[in-house]
Each structure stands twice: as structure tokens, then as C-alpha cells.
């Protein structure tokens, strides 16, 4: 007879409910770096807890690190560890950047389980504040983030190279849409074993509840269709120029914002590449990076002698027009009107891409004719459909726990107000949004997010109107209905949102889809990507998994006595100098690694074949000599700087951006001020921010301004 609970020396007695599939997964993960792909709601956290208990039993003296991308998730994992693990509460701690380095050193050395955001661990390990030698397990939650320069990549590599018996556990509901994305994730985490479970698996079925998915289609009102047609006609009028010049194919069924972002990106990359600004980029990498690989945009520009600045400006206009159309058709008239106000404001600031729209007959016709009628006639039918679903949920299903997902914060605020107004005292509603650095929208701090989740759990709130911040990882139980206000094109977001329901009883997922709008292709795209992901994971043999991880017993004899606060204070300056030296050595090692990689590359062989002699061939530098030489150069430079002290000028990121714009797009060092403002606006450098940073660039001698022109004088170092 099966036991009702998992019981283990490092688990609190009768605290973790037994599930067969979780037991099966745990057995498969012993001693192998594993990626676990489980739909949201099947208890990835519990699997992590079970692996933690196994690791502590194997190495009682070891430490465990649990990584999560956000502070609310860190807080959630810390609470789970304290709830389920038979470990002293003060030995389970959490790290964030708000805790000082000195305190983190003390906590790390005196604790057993460390829950942290990855950047904090990366910074500390890079600086030698502690190492990963005695860490018997690292859990990477939301492992699909392991890409590019994300801190997960550094930590996993450092761990594999440092620990004698490393064990990695990656947890995610959605690792990626394609074979390449999933393979990249497996490579970065040194995965030896992929475990994929679905709701249909035999050992899972009896523990889960059905989630009924309802596609709720609505038809746009005639007035909205008419308004959208006029707006899109302006888009087609501008588009004719691009098609005539063969910048875009004429027979495309659907033009998206990605087409115009691709043109802008290709032009930027081509200008930099062809002028030698990206010497580190090989020709092959350059072509791979292009959005339009055949018939390069730069070739069409040269062939037709087109003005590059005007192409950038038109692309900005196209993106604006398409975005406004999407707001009108998939959101509501209120968001469309707010966006029109923003376009008018940009036009007043002499931004060419906006002026082109505002000065059109189409824009004037919309403002002076179509929008003079009763605005209620343009209200989106999704809103009434939403009210209908909520009414059905609370009356037929007796359900007061609902999450409404929407893409835009303005829509979240509007829907919260409308739901409150319609249902009055019957429902308690709150919006749930992320942080923001915008001056007119501070968003919700992570502490406030944690507070709202607690209120929702405790029954103080009935409905959350949430943006994407509520998709990932957060434990929001007992949600019986999820409503998508609009479709999302991402399989990750679809899976994460849908998994908020059906955890403790049957759930329902509603997708509101406006016919003949962006909702339709977005839904189909997410569905197609999810099917592709499942296809790869169902046959994981096609993935090339790691088979080179060497393991020995972790030696704990060299563990030093616990560090005291007094020691840290006494050796503060010495430790900080040591941290700088370690960072310097890391950068040297990176240089040497790049040289090694180059020496084994095909490019190196091609140079060698045509008789190119390298400096290293002549003097026979080995790694130790090379490292010594680089250190000597760095020290000599440091001494030189000491002898000739100069006041260092720290340039703001926005100042650097303005200098780059002038450098990249000026002709003979000059460009029109209006075009310069337009490019700055695309980088969100507008209003007071623009003039403050532009004036600084001029004051420091990088740029020069005349009445109608901007002159590029020099680049920053």
C-alpha cells in the first residue's frame, strides 16, 4: 500500500504528499544533471525539495543553492524550504542585491540552503567572496531563461569546473519553441537527462484535474471595422514606396511589425559592418544575423540610391500604424485614443515618423469625422464577453477565484475599474503588474506583488487583472478560471498562463479572440510552437546531451572554520583589493580562452595556409607567459595613469546613445536635427531627457548643434 506522504530524514514528517510521478522523477535525477519539464501545477517545487533532501542525505555537510529570477520567487522558494525541509530555520536564507556583500559572505558560510537571484551569486563568485566547491546541488528555476549572457550560464559553468561532484537540476514548464532553443538550454546547463511529463502520462493522470479550454470568438463592430480600414489604408499608402523599391515582397499575405524591425536592424548592422565598426563579426556571422538574408536591404538601398534616414523614419511610422491597429482591434478604443494622443505629442516635438501620420488626410478624417460620434459605439465586444464569463463563473460554478491576463498595463487598469463598476460589492478586484522605471508609471514593487499574492491566497481578493508578471512560477493556488483578454504568440506564455488553473479541482481557460484581428495568428503561432516543443521533448534522443561530467566524492576536510563578522571588518580593504585582482584575472583568462579558440578555428587555419605568421608562432608564448605579459601590461598602464592623473568623464548611457546615432547616420559628419531627434525617440530619449543629454554631449565636445543640424565631432572611448 502506498504511503500518503514522502518521509525522509531531511523532510518534515507527514508534510509532503506522496505522488508517484514525483517519486519516479526524483529517482531518475539521482546523480545526473537533469532538466525537468513539467506543466505548471504539477509540483516542480516539490520535486526540487525531494532532490534537496537526497543531496543533503548524501552530503550532510554540503550547501544547496536554489536560483530563481525574481524576488517574489526567491521568497516563495525560501518559504517552501522552511515548510517542508527538516533543516534549522536559520540555516535557510535568501539573498538579494539589497543585502550587503559582507553580510552575504557571513550568511553563505554559516547557512545550509541559499535561495537567491542568480545575478547576486554570479557577482559574489566572480569576486571570490565564496566558491561552489561544497555545493552538492544547484537548482535553476525557470530554466528556460538560460540563454546568452544570463547569469545562469556563468553559474552552471563555474559550478561544473569547481565542484568535484556537481549536480544540476533545471526546472521549467516550457524550455523553448524549437530544437535549437532546447539544445542551447541543455548545453548551457550541462544536461545529461531530460524528463518530460504531460497531463496524459499514466503516472500523472490520477493527480491532476482537467482544464477545459474555451475559444471565445467575438465579431468587431462595424464602426471599429470602418475605423480600422481607414487606418490600414494609410499603412498601405506608405507601403507602396517600400514595395516599389523592392524593400518588401508585394505578394505577402500579412505584414507584421517584425518586418520593419528587421529592416531597421539589418540596415544598422550593415552600416556598422561595412564601415568596419564590427571587426569581431565574421562575414558568416554577419549574414546569419540578418533578418532578410537574400536580397539584403543594404543592397536594395544602394541600388536605388535611397535615403537611409528616411527608411528608418518610415519603418518607425509603419510600426506605429500597425501597433495602433492592434490596439483598436484586440484591446479597446480607449487605448487606441491614448495612443493617438501620443502620436500627436510626438508630432509636436518634430518627430518625422509621427508628423507623417498626423499630417495625413486619413488621420484628419479619423479625428474630425469618425471619432466625433458617440465613443460607446466603438467599445470592444470582448468587454461584454468578459463580463459574461465572470458572471457564469460566480453563478454557475460558484467560483470567486479568477485571473484575467492582459498584455498592457493601461488595459489592466481599465479592466479592473470596469469589473469593479459592473460587479460592485460582489467581487474584490485588484490589478497585478510588475515594476517600472517610467516617470509616469512606477508599477508595483516586488514587495507589493508579494503582498497582493498573499491577499489573493487568503481570500481578501477574488479577481486579479494581471500582466505577464503573474505568468512565471508564482504559487497562486485555487484559481479555477483563467481568462486571456488577448492571444499571445509565445508558447511559453501560453503554457505558463494556462497552468495557473486546474491545480486542485477542474479548471477552465478562456481565450477571447476577435475575428480578423491579430488575435487569430497569435493564437495559431503559440499553438504551433507548443506542438513543436512537445515533439522535441517527447523524443529527447534527438538532443545531444552532455556525457562528459566527471564526478568524485566532495572533500570536506579543507572546509575552514566559520568566518566571523570581526574578521570581515578587519580584512575589509585587503579583501576588496583581492576581489579586484580576481576580476582582473578572470578578464585575462577570457582573453586567453578567446585566443585558444581562435588558434583552433577554421579562420586561423586559412590564415596559416596562405602563409600568415602569428606573433605567438615566433616567440612561442605559453599560457603562463601570456598571462604574465598581460598582467605586466595592465600594471604598467596602471602606473602610467597614476603619474598622469586625469579627471575621468563618466558618460550616461543615453549620452553614449546620442553620440552613436550621430556617428552612424551622419553624412560627412552632419545630419538634420529633425532626423537626429527621430532616431533618439526610437531609443526612448525624448522631451527633457533628450535635451539634457544632448546638451551634455555638446558641452563635452562630442557633438555640435546648429539651428537645423547636428555635427559629429568625436567618439567616446
Beta strands, then each sheet from edge to edge (+ up, - down):
strand 1: 5-6
strand 2: 16-17
strand 3: 34-38
strand 4: 63-67
strand 5: 92-95
strand 6: 113-116
strand 7: 135-141
strand 8: 168-172
strand 9: 193-197
strand 10: 211-218
strand 11: 402-405
strand 12: 429-432
strand 13: 435-438
strand 14: 441-443
strand 15: 463-466
strand 16: 481-484
strand 17: 507-514
strand 18: 670-672
strand 19: 703-705
strand 20: 709-712
sheet 1: 1+ 2-
sheet 2: 5+ 6+ 4+ 7+ 8+ 3+ 9+
sheet 3: 10+ 17+ 16+ 11+ 15+ 12+
sheet 4: 13+ 14-
sheet 5: 18+ 20- 19+
end
